[in-house]
């Protein structure tokens, strides 16, 4: 398997309204390969979201390097980081954040159009992704017309719209009941397997974490 994500020596701290620095990440090292699904587990406030934001180029480390699909993006400018996010990274959050005025298909088509894909190809991609997660009957439904699980599966499809190399998910099933959570999780893992990307999934659900390829725990700013 080829390497998709490499985090090397990631350090991050914050100054929050008082002298001194709060250290959140202390020399984090992590690699992910194609087709790998990795759980990221940590107590609230331990730095999971900070680590995901750095891996997703939404935040910059104080030191260390971030390499995605062979491209070292450490210290790169906003334009290069934005282009890498659009082309190489998909994001999924606890809440779906779908655009309410657009249909399921349109929510998946729009990011493709922004990346320069033709309307026809973007729609074909949206249809294929929705079919993979069992939502071909929801193509023309708006988010308010779908269940919570259907909305989240649509959000997964949107994250994969531009065929990223890396998927980052922050508590993607945390807003769902246990039965729906299982269904949505299985759909997410199957999409990752089918497309050959790598996925880093932050979760408090240890049962779900145990079903991934491996689990890393963030403890005192380092991964174990």
N, C-alpha and C positions, 0 to 999 in steps of 0.2 A: 504493500500500500504506500502511496506517495504522501508526503507531509503536506497538510493544508494550513495548519496554524502552529507557529512557534512563538511563545512568550519567553523571553530570557531576561532574568534579573530585574523583573518589574518592581519598582519602588514607587509608592504614592503616599503623600501625607497632606493634611489640610490644617490651615490656621482658622479656627472658628471662634472669633470674638474674644480671644484671650491670648496672652503670651504663650509661646511654645507651640509645638506642632503635634497633631494627632497622627500617628503613623497607622495607615490602613493596610498597605501591602509592603512586605519586607522581602524582596528578592524572590518573587514568584517565577517559577519555571514550569512551562507546560507545553507539550506538543500533542497535536491531534492529527490523525491520518484519515484519508478518504474512507468513507463508509463507517467511520467510528462514531458511536453515540456515547458521550461522556457526561455523567452527572456531576454537578458542582453543588456540594452541600456545605452549609455553614449556618450558625445562628444568625438571627436578625442583627443587622448592624456590623457584621464581621467583614464586610467588603465585597460581597458577591456581586452586587450591582456595579460597583466601581471596577471590578475585574472585567465584567462583561463589557462595560463602556470602553475600557481601554482596548480590549480585544476587538471591539467593533469600531474603533477609531472615532468614537464619540468623545473621548477624553484622552489626554496625553499623560504618560507616566513622568515622574520626576527623573527617573533613569531606567535603563533597560531598553529592550528592543521588541518590536512587534513585526513579525513576518507572516504574510498571508499568501498562500499559493506561490511561494518562492519569491515574493516581492517584499523587500525590507522597506517598511513604511515609516520607520523611525525618523522623526524630525521633518517629515515631508510637509509641504504647504497644504492649505485648506482645499485647493482645487484638486490636488492629487488624492487627498484623503476622501473627498466627496466622490470622486470617480471610483475609487476602490470600494467604497461602501455600496455604491450603486451596482457595480459589476460583480463583486466578489462576496458580499455579505448579505444574509437575510436575517431579519429581526422578528421575533415573536414575543409578545408581552402577556401579562396576566389578563389584561382586557384587550379585546380584539382590535379596537381603534379603526374599525371599518368606516368608510365614508357613508353616512346614512342615506344620502340622496341617490346613491348608485347601487346597481344590482351586484350580486356576487361576482358575475363575470366581469363587469365593468371595474370593480375594485381590483381585480387581477390584471386587467388589460392596461389600466392607467400607468402603473410603474414601468410597463414595457414600452409604452408610447414615449414616456419621458426618456427612456434609454435609446430611442431611435428605432424600435421594432415597428414593422408595418402593422396596420390595423388588422389585416387578415391573419398574419402570423401570430399576433398577440391574442386574438380571439381563439385561434386554434390551440394555443398553449393554455389559455384559461380553461377551455373545454376539457382538455386532457387532464389537467391537474384536478379539476373538480370531479371528474369521473374517477380518478384514482382514490379519492377519499369518499366516494359514494354520494356525491352531491350533484350529479348530473340533472336531477329533478329540481334543483334550486338555482339553476343558472340565471334566471331572470327575476329572482326574488331579491328584495332589498333586505338589509340586516334585520329590520324590525319584524320581518315576516319569517325569520328563522329562529330556531332554538339557540340557546347558548352554545351547545356543542357544535351546531352547524356553523354558527358565526366564527367560532375559534378554528374550525377546520378550514373555513374560507380564508381566515387570516394566515394560516399555514401556507395555503396555496399562494396567497399574495407574496409572502416572504420568499417563496421559491420562484416567483414569476420570471426573474431575470437569470435563472439558473446559477445561483451563487455557489461558491466553493465551500462556504462556511455558514452554518446556521447557528445563531445565538438566541437562546430562549430563556426568559426570566419568569419563572413560575407559570409556565404556559397552561397548566390545568388547575391553578390555584383558585380560580373563581367558579369551578364546576363541582357538581355533586360526584361522589365516588364512582358511580356507574358510568356517567358521562365522561368522567376523567379518564377511565380505562379505555373507552372507545376512542377518545381524542388522542390519547397517548399512542395507542397502536397505529392510528393513522399517521401521526407524526413520524414515528420510527420507520414505518413502511416507506414513507416518502423519502426519508434520508437514505434508506437502503437502496431504493430504486434509482435514485439520482446520483449516488456515489459521493455525496458531500460529506463533510464532517459536522458534527453537532455538539455544542456545549450547552447543557440544559441545567439551569439553576432550579433547585426544587427543595422543598421541606419534606416532601413525601418520600420516605425511605423505601417504601414498597416499590414505587416507580423507579427510584434510583437503583434498586437491586436488579431491575430488569434491563438496565443499560449495560454496555460493554465493560465499563469500569466506573468507579466513583472516586473523585478527589474531594478532599475536605479542606476548607480554608480555616486555619487555626492560628491565631496570633499573627496574622499577616502572611503566613506561608502555607503552601499546599502540602498535604500529606496524603 
